[in-house]
Amino acid sequence: MHSRAYAAPFLDQLDAAKQLDGVGLFLVDQFVSHDEAENAFQTLNDGIPWNLTPSLYGEKLSQHAYHHFRNNKNSAYKRAEKSAAGGLTKLEDLCTNIEKYFDGKVSDVYCNRFMNPEHHIPYHTDTFGRHVIVLSLGSHRTVNFRNKKTKHVTEVRPKAGDLYFMPLRVNDSYEHCVCAANKEDLASDDGNDTRLSFVFFFEPPKYAKDYKITKIDKIRGFLEGILSG
């Protein structure tokens, strides 16, 4: 823990988090308690207007997905959100809790539902020009981070309620994937093999200068956002 002459909750939380083997991830166990995680899973699994056939860059994704934009004023979007008020109210609560805990701002959330054991996300790097915080609910899935040069793979298996902060610069050296379910994942006590993963796009506070997003990253992220649609 570093001693600072000013209040810096974001940096304090990173100091308190577990770091992953040089990858650059910051892991927080049980950000959401066990009981709260079970309740949130049920509400979000049932209450989000999931797209069952999503695509990205023109390619069909295997998982179900939903992109939640905060403060979106589009009327069609608002109607869709109104029909899913319970789930999206819970999602907004999570956004607020993350903002308070990390002293930053969440702009939007990309929601993934891995309902089928074969649902997965292949190796890729994020090029949206923003930091992300990833919260897991439901069953386990393995997330692999593979070094681009050495090809060494570091494995992460978040439990329900765990989250990790992934700075944008992790993508400079690593690509990552979400694996299909294995036998261990399918042996859950409650028989529910569905995993929910929420990717919160996060802006750190201004005092966290080491995590400032450059103009080049912002431009690249803007262009990627256009292409991905």
C-alpha positions in Angstrom: 0.0 0.0 0.0 1.4 3.4 -1.1 1.2 6.4 1.3 -0.4 9.4 -0.5 -0.8 13.0 0.5 -4.3 13.1 -1.1 -7.4 10.9 -1.2 -7.2 8.5 -4.1 -9.8 5.7 -3.6 -9.3 4.3 -7.1 -5.6 3.8 -6.5 -6.2 2.4 -3.0 -8.6 -0.2 -4.4 -6.0 -1.3 -6.9 -3.4 -1.6 -4.2 -5.8 -3.8 -2.2 -6.7 -6.0 -5.1 -4.8 -9.2 -6.2 -2.7 -8.8 -9.3 -2.4 -11.6 -11.8 1.1 -12.9 -12.7 2.4 -9.8 -14.5 -0.6 -9.7 -16.9 -1.8 -6.4 -15.4 -5.2 -7.5 -14.1 -6.5 -6.4 -10.7 -8.9 -9.0 -9.1 -11.5 -8.3 -6.4 -13.0 -11.4 -4.8 -16.7 -11.3 -3.9 -17.3 -7.7 -4.9 -20.9 -9.0 -4.7 -21.6 -11.3 -1.8 -22.7 -14.9 -2.3 -26.4 -14.2 -1.5 -26.5 -11.0 -3.5 -24.8 -12.7 -6.5 -27.5 -15.4 -6.6 -30.3 -12.8 -6.5 -28.6 -10.6 -9.1 -28.0 -13.6 -11.4 -31.7 -14.5 -11.3 -32.9 -10.9 -11.9 -30.4 -10.2 -14.7 -30.8 -13.5 -16.4 -34.5 -13.2 -16.6 -34.8 -9.4 -16.8 -32.4 -8.3 -19.5 -33.7 -8.1 -23.2 -31.1 -10.5 -24.5 -30.2 -10.6 -28.2 -30.1 -14.4 -28.9 -28.3 -13.9 -32.3 -25.8 -11.0 -31.7 -23.0 -10.2 -34.1 -19.8 -8.2 -34.1 -17.9 -6.9 -37.2 -20.5 -8.9 -39.2 -19.6 -12.2 -37.4 -22.2 -14.0 -35.4 -21.4 -14.4 -31.7 -22.1 -17.8 -30.0 -23.3 -16.2 -26.7 -26.4 -14.1 -26.0 -25.6 -10.4 -25.6 -27.0 -7.0 -24.8 -25.3 -3.6 -24.9 -26.7 -1.2 -22.2 -26.0 2.5 -22.9 -26.6 4.7 -19.9 -28.5 7.9 -20.6 -29.5 6.8 -24.1 -32.4 9.0 -25.3 -33.4 7.0 -28.4 -37.1 6.3 -28.1 -36.9 2.7 -29.4 -34.1 1.9 -27.0 -36.1 3.4 -24.2 -39.1 1.3 -25.0 -37.0 -1.9 -24.9 -35.5 -0.8 -21.6 -38.9 -0.1 -20.1 -40.0 -3.7 -20.9 -37.0 -4.9 -19.0 -37.1 -2.5 -16.1 -36.3 -5.0 -13.3 -33.1 -6.4 -14.9 -31.9 -3.0 -16.0 -32.6 -1.4 -12.6 -30.3 -4.1 -11.1 -27.7 -3.4 -13.7 -27.8 0.3 -13.0 -27.4 -0.5 -9.3 -24.2 -2.4 -10.1 -23.0 0.5 -12.2 -23.5 2.8 -9.2 -21.7 0.5 -6.8 -18.7 0.1 -9.2 -18.5 3.9 -9.6 -18.5 4.4 -5.9 -16.0 1.6 -5.2 -13.5 2.7 -7.9 -14.2 6.4 -7.8 -14.8 6.6 -11.6 -17.5 6.6 -14.2 -19.3 3.8 -16.1 -20.6 4.8 -19.5 -22.0 1.6 -20.8 -22.1 -2.1 -20.2 -21.7 -5.0 -22.6 -23.7 -8.0 -21.2 -22.9 -11.6 -22.1 -24.9 -14.7 -21.4 -23.2 -18.1 -21.8 -26.2 -20.4 -21.6 -25.1 -23.2 -23.8 -21.9 -25.1 -22.6 -20.5 -24.5 -26.1 -20.9 -20.7 -25.8 -17.5 -19.0 -25.8 -15.5 -16.0 -27.0 -12.4 -16.8 -29.1 -9.0 -15.1 -28.6 -9.0 -11.4 -29.3 -7.7 -8.0 -28.1 -10.0 -5.2 -27.0 -9.6 -2.2 -29.3 -12.4 0.0 -28.0 -10.0 2.5 -26.4 -11.3 2.2 -22.9 -10.6 0.4 -19.6 -13.0 -2.3 -18.6 -14.2 -3.9 -15.3 -15.6 -7.4 -15.7 -18.1 -8.9 -13.2 -19.1 -12.6 -13.3 -22.3 -14.2 -12.1 -23.6 -17.7 -12.2 -21.4 -20.7 -13.1 -17.7 -20.7 -13.7 -15.9 -20.2 -17.0 -12.2 -20.1 -17.7 -10.8 -16.9 -19.1 -7.3 -17.3 -20.7 -4.8 -14.5 -21.2 -2.2 -15.5 -23.8 1.1 -13.5 -24.2 1.4 -12.4 -27.8 5.2 -13.0 -27.9 5.8 -16.1 -25.7 2.3 -17.7 -26.2 2.3 -18.4 -22.4 -1.3 -18.7 -21.2 -2.4 -17.4 -17.8 -5.8 -18.8 -16.6 -8.4 -17.0 -14.5 -11.6 -18.6 -13.1 -13.7 -15.9 -11.6 -16.4 -17.1 -9.1 -19.9 -15.7 -8.9 -19.6 -12.1 -7.6 -15.9 -11.7 -8.5 -14.7 -8.9 -10.7 -11.5 -7.8 -12.3 -10.2 -4.4 -13.6 -8.5 -4.7 -17.0 -6.5 -1.6 -18.0 -6.5 -0.9 -21.7 -2.7 -1.5 -21.9 -3.2 -5.2 -21.1 -4.2 -5.6 -24.8 -0.7 -4.4 -25.8 0.9 -7.7 -24.7 -2.0 -10.1 -24.3 -5.0 -11.5 -26.1 -7.8 -13.2 -24.2 -10.7 -15.6 -24.6 -13.6 -17.0 -22.7 -13.6 -20.8 -22.9 -16.5 -23.2 -23.5 -17.6 -25.0 -20.3 -15.6 -27.9 -19.1 -16.6 -30.8 -16.9 -15.8 -28.9 -13.7 -18.0 -26.0 -14.9 -20.9 -28.4 -15.6 -20.8 -29.9 -12.1 -22.5 -27.0 -10.3 -24.6 -27.8 -7.2 -27.7 -26.1 -8.4 -27.6 -27.6 -11.9 -27.5 -24.2 -13.5 -24.6 -24.0 -16.0 -25.3 -20.5 -17.2 -22.7 -17.8 -16.8 -23.3 -14.1 -17.0 -20.4 -11.7 -17.7 -20.8 -7.9 -17.5 -18.2 -5.7 -19.1 -18.4 -2.2 -17.6 -16.6 0.4 -19.7 -14.9 2.5 -17.1 -13.3 6.0 -16.9 -10.9 6.4 -13.9 -10.7 9.6 -11.9 -8.4 12.4 -13.2 -5.8 11.9 -10.4 -5.1 8.4 -11.8 -2.7 9.8 -14.4 -1.1 6.4 -15.1 -4.5 5.2 -16.4 -5.3 8.2 -18.6 -6.6 7.2 -22.0 -4.7 8.9 -24.9 -6.3 10.7 -27.8 -5.0 8.1 -30.2 -6.7 5.4 -28.1 -9.9 7.4 -28.1 -9.9 7.8 -31.9 -9.1 4.1 -32.4 -11.9 3.2 -30.0 -14.3 5.6 -31.8 -13.5 4.0 -35.2 -13.8 0.5 -33.8 -17.2 1.4 -32.3 -18.4 2.3 -35.8 -17.0 -0.8 -37.4 -18.4 -3.1 -34.8 -21.9 -2.0 -35.3 
